[in-house]
Amino acid sequence: MPWNPEQYDKFKQERSAPVNDLLSLIKVRSGMKVIDLGCGTGEHTRRLADLLPKSAVIGIDSSTEMLAKTKQFERDGLSFSLGSFEDFEDEYDLIFSNAALQWRGNHEQLIPTLWKHLSVGGQIVVQMPKNQDHPSHRLARQLSQSDFAEYFPIQNNPTERFDWVLPIERYAEILFSLGGMDIVAFLKVYPHILENSDAIVEWTKGTLLVPFMEHLPTEQQPVFLERYRTVLRTEIPGSPVFYGFKRILFSAIKS
Ligand SMILES: C[S@@+](CC[C@H](N)C(=O)[O-])C[C@H]1O[C@@H](n2cnc3c(N)ncnc32)[C@H](O)[C@@H]1O
């Protein structure tokens, strides 16, 4: 999928709040072997690495566009490579993933698979958006099913992703069934005050809309964006606007 790191980084400051919460869940030990799944530009992987003394941290990502930005964050004990979280090797003391696992379905199977890559005493720490019922997501879905339906197939439709993230309690149950200890699982609303609803479009262009754009012919992309902007302005008028963004965070230790 063609990610655009510059577009993604437009809301860098807003996107750092859940990372702070995620990092605070980590039980810091020295000398850990760590993997960051879907590391993106690597900025948050660097923050993770800087938190963990004498540890070996690797960030993997399937996007060459995002990985191209990681060079600036490399240092001894921190490296990045092309890879997918469906298919990586070895055992880790910490599996970390921020805002990435939602791009993959079947979490009932994915979480147990990731768990197999955890060493005994190791920790998994994950954050994912759970904002699919917000107008920002709902309206994109509606357009893809109405005015622009001809471009969106029934199968492999980007809106399928809206159902991939499970209810928060389900992650806690899965972690418990795997023998997880010290389970933490919560949903948090991150409050963002943006100039207007057009700013929400700038936000979603960096993430949610990436696969939508992939389905549209080049000349239809600005048409879709303009329609999306218009319906969003009607539903979320005024300035400033409140963009309440729900996210799921969970963590557990392997016994
Ligand atoms: C929203 S970005 C988050 C990046 C980073 N974790 C952060 O905190 O800024 C999601 C990242 O997940 C990556 N990604 C999506 N599916 C993936 C997969 N199956 N395997 C590895 N990376 C994947 C994307 O390429 C993208 O860089």
Ligand as a Chemical Component Dictionary entry (heavy atoms), coordinates in Angstrom:
data_LIG
# 
_chem_comp.id                   LIG 
_chem_comp.type                 NON-POLYMER 
_chem_comp.pdbx_formal_charge   0 
_chem_comp.three_letter_code    LIG 
# 
loop_
_chem_comp_atom.comp_id 
_chem_comp_atom.atom_id 
_chem_comp_atom.alt_atom_id 
_chem_comp_atom.type_symbol 
_chem_comp_atom.charge 
_chem_comp_atom.model_Cartn_x 
_chem_comp_atom.model_Cartn_y 
_chem_comp_atom.model_Cartn_z 
_chem_comp_atom.pdbx_ordinal 
LIG C1  C1  C 0  -0.480 4.040  10.996 1  
LIG S1  S1  S 1  1.128  3.496  10.627 2  
LIG C2  C2  C 0  1.868  3.381  12.250 3  
LIG C3  C3  C 0  3.352  3.493  12.208 4  
LIG C4  C4  C 0  4.086  3.498  13.543 5  
LIG N1  N1  N 0  3.885  2.290  14.304 6  
LIG C5  C5  C 0  3.782  4.714  14.382 7  
LIG O1  O1  O 0  3.585  4.560  15.584 8  
LIG O2  O2  O -1 3.779  5.834  13.863 9  
LIG C6  C6  C 0  0.836  1.778  10.247 10 
LIG C7  C7  C 0  2.060  1.072  9.683  11 
LIG O3  O3  O 0  1.762  -0.328 9.624  12 
LIG C8  C8  C 0  2.419  -0.836 8.476  13 
LIG N2  N2  N 0  1.818  -2.121 8.098  14 
LIG C9  C9  C 0  0.550  -2.345 7.664  15 
LIG N3  N3  N 0  0.351  -3.659 7.433  16 
LIG C10 C10 C 0  1.525  -4.275 7.755  17 
LIG C11 C11 C 0  1.946  -5.633 7.757  18 
LIG N4  N4  N 0  1.114  -6.611 7.395  19 
LIG N5  N5  N 0  3.201  -5.913 8.158  20 
LIG C12 C12 C 0  4.055  -4.909 8.532  21 
LIG N6  N6  N 0  3.699  -3.603 8.558  22 
LIG C13 C13 C 0  2.455  -3.294 8.177  23 
LIG C14 C14 C 0  2.230  0.252  7.435  24 
LIG O4  O4  O 0  3.139  0.129  6.372  25 
LIG C15 C15 C 0  2.417  1.512  8.267  26 
LIG O5  O5  O 0  3.744  1.969  8.252  27 
# 
loop_
_chem_comp_bond.comp_id 
_chem_comp_bond.atom_id_1 
_chem_comp_bond.atom_id_2 
_chem_comp_bond.value_order 
_chem_comp_bond.pdbx_ordinal 
LIG C1  S1  SING 1  
LIG S1  C2  SING 2  
LIG S1  C6  SING 3  
LIG C2  C3  SING 4  
LIG C3  C4  SING 5  
LIG C4  N1  SING 6  
LIG C4  C5  SING 7  
LIG C5  O1  DOUB 8  
LIG C5  O2  SING 9  
LIG C6  C7  SING 10 
LIG C7  O3  SING 11 
LIG C7  C15 SING 12 
LIG O3  C8  SING 13 
LIG C8  N2  SING 14 
LIG C8  C14 SING 15 
LIG N2  C9  SING 16 
LIG N2  C13 SING 17 
LIG C9  N3  DOUB 18 
LIG N3  C10 SING 19 
LIG C10 C11 SING 20 
LIG C10 C13 DOUB 21 
LIG C11 N4  SING 22 
LIG C11 N5  DOUB 23 
LIG N5  C12 SING 24 
LIG C12 N6  DOUB 25 
LIG N6  C13 SING 26 
LIG C14 O4  SING 27 
LIG C14 C15 SING 28 
LIG C15 O5  SING 29 
# 
